[in-house]
């Protein structure tokens, strides 16, 4: 056993965790005020990357989970993506964005 590894041991749980953001008031793409929140279900997959790449991985998930894309609340009869009519597509887009941000860091 390498004696230097004893100092770097840090236990990281592989269990599934939930993060629920606070409700915030934002404007949609049309300028209409809406309240939004997110529930992110996540877990650590690679403990080595978690320990060596991120100082506080729980805080990292919190910061990276803030949605940064703007969508319209309603499509008003137009053929556009809206929060009201395309929840699954938007969920998939946000999930892909979070995965991309995670891989960059």
N, C-alpha and C positions, 0 to 999 in steps of 0.2 A: 504494500500500500504506500502510495506517495504521501509523505507527511504534509505537503503543501495543500493537498485537496481537503484536509480537515478544516482549514480556515475558510474555504469557499463553499462549504456545504450549506445549503439553504433548502429547506423543505418547501416544495410547491405542490399544492393540491391539484389533481387532475379532474376534480368534480365540476359539474356544470354549475354555472352561476348566473344570476340575473342582475341586471342593472336597469333601474327605472329613472329616467331623467325627470327633472321638474317640468311643469307646464310653463311654457313661455309664449308670449304673444309676439307673433310675427306677421308680416304682410305676405300674401301670396303673390304670384307673378302679375296679377291684375291690380295689386295694391289693396286688396280687401284684408282687413285684420282677421286673423284666426289664432286659436290657441293650439299648440302642438306639444306632444311629448313622445318619448320613445321608450320601448322596452327592448333591451338587448340581452339575448341569451348567449352566453359564451363559455368557453372553457380553454384551458391551457392544453396545447397539443405537444409542443416541444419544450421541455423544461430547461434544456441547455440554452436555447435562444431566449427564453423568458428571463432567465437569471443574468445572462451576460449582455443582452442587448437593451434591456429596459430596467431602469432603476426601480420604479414602482409600477408594476404591471397593472394593478387595479386602477390607479389614477390614469394610466395610459389609455385604458379602455374607456374610461369616463370622458376624457378629452376627445378621443378619436370618434366617439359615438355621436357627437353633435351633428345633426343633418345640415349639410351646406348647400343642398340643391333647392331650387325654388320651383314649385309646381302651382298651377292654378287650383283653387278649391273646387270649382265647378267648370265644366267645359262650355256651358251656355249654348248647347246645340252645335258646337264646332267639333271637328274631329281631332281633338288634342288630348293629351294625357292630363287627367285631373285627379286630385286627391279623393274626390267623392266617387268617381266612376272607375278608377284604375288602381285600387289599393294593392292588388297583388303585383302588378307591374312595378309600381313605385317601391314596394317592399323589396323586390328582386334587385332594382337599381341601387337602393340604399345598401343592401347586403353586399353587392358587388363593389360599391364604393368603399365600404368599410374593409373588405378583404384587400382591396388595392392599397389602401392606406396602411394596413397592418403589414403587408409585404414590403412596403417601401422603408419601414422603420425597422 
